[in-house]
Amino acid sequence: MVQSKKPRLENGGELDTDSSSSEEDISEVEDLELDFDALSPDLEDISGIRSFIKSLLIDCPEVNDYDIAKFIIDNDWIGSVIRNCVNKNSENPVSYDEDDPLFAFTSIVPLRDSCFQGIRKYISNNFTNVQGSSNDIKFVINNLLENTMSMKCGWVLSERYINMSPLVVAPLLKCLRTELLNGQKDHPGYDFDYIFWITRSHKSKNSDQAPELANEEEYPLISHCSLRVDLKVKTHSENKEQIVCGWEKRSVDVLGFRTIFLLTFQQFLSALDEIIQ
């Protein structure tokens, strides 16, 4: 099961935040055989976060995964990581196996920061010629690369091992939602107008349908988004992706994709409400 969210403290003390209701939801996920803790991101998590980012953006070499991971950790007031907790007893109530990988993490970041120049270019290049875009959406995309101060765009990262239960994600996203709304007053860079969400998807080589999302909990994004783009993953990247993210060996007839969703902030909140209900 997943324990309530904690800071990375040696004494295992509780994280004192306004998101207590979300923490209660995290502790209710009991379908897992192992004990997991939801923690605030810490410098010790940088390798695991980088691995997830490198795998997610495997066709985007301009993205600096170290700087992005460091930004997430430096802004540890928002977001969570999932680790296996071990050696739990009365004398040492909580400890963590730092050799284990992260099993999941969530965060949201403002794309205006300089360390996100690579991801802004990646999104902008792949959205520029999308058909059916409204004038508002075209304005967002056209100005994203220039990084104008009027563009308040956020990027959601919600990554987990494929064999981790999707039930882990809903309470983490509910916690993220609460932290974001409660923290916007003290963190003005997080008062977003638009949200980008990049996720994994796949389909058969012979299919003419849109790719299916790898994470079933993310399907509400389809009905709530303003725009969706599906990008095929390069063939040579597949084996590395399976290793990093714990994917089972997939058939050669299955093509990997990255799906990028663009949502207004209200669409984002509505999608989260459906995911976490």
Secondary structure, DSSP 8 states (H G I E B T S, - for coil): -EEEEE-S-TT------S-HHHHHHHHT----SS-EEEE---GGGHHHHHHHHHHHTTT-TT--HHHHHHHHHHTTTS-EEEEEEE---SSS--EE-TTS---EEEEEEETTSGGGHHHHHHHHHHHTT-TT--HHHHHHHHHHTTT-TT--EEEEEEEE-TTS-GGGHHHHHHHHHHHHHHHTTT-GGG--SEEEEEEEEEEETT--S--EESSGGGTHHHHH-SEEEEEE--GGGHHHHHHHHT-----TTEEEEEEEEEEEHHHHHHHHHHHH-
